[in-house]
């Protein structure tokens, strides 16, 4: 009897989402990078509970990746988190990062992708991902699809 195949999920988390002028002038919702990092860690808890072995994550600026790593380091060994691998290239802080991340993740055989971003980020991923299942977590400003989902529950559903 052979071991089941390793399940890998991609995470595209846009550190720049939710930073346009509308959050200042209209009181739009704000997801700062600390919260986005916490959301990725909670997403990973849900994924780990379902047996996902590894998460590939787009490199992100603004302290987002650092927050995720700190959250994972502080968890202890109480929960079965997937192994986190940051894609190893320097982000340009443009939409090209999202295109590149999706292409890298597809090339490496991800089973599904989670997207944390605004409408623009989600459009880029949806256009590039083909038939790969997507989980949309809205972290932009005044998004078209502003349904809020708790990240742990979203990870369970995606896993």
PyMOL commands that set and color helices and strands:
alter all, ss='L'
color gray80, all
select helices_A, chain A and resi 22-25+33-49+64-73+95-107+119-128+151-158
alter helices_A, ss='H'
color red, helices_A
select strands_A, chain A and resi 8-13+54-57+83-86+112-117+133-138
alter strands_A, ss='S'
color yellow, strands_A
deselect
rebuild
show_as cartoon
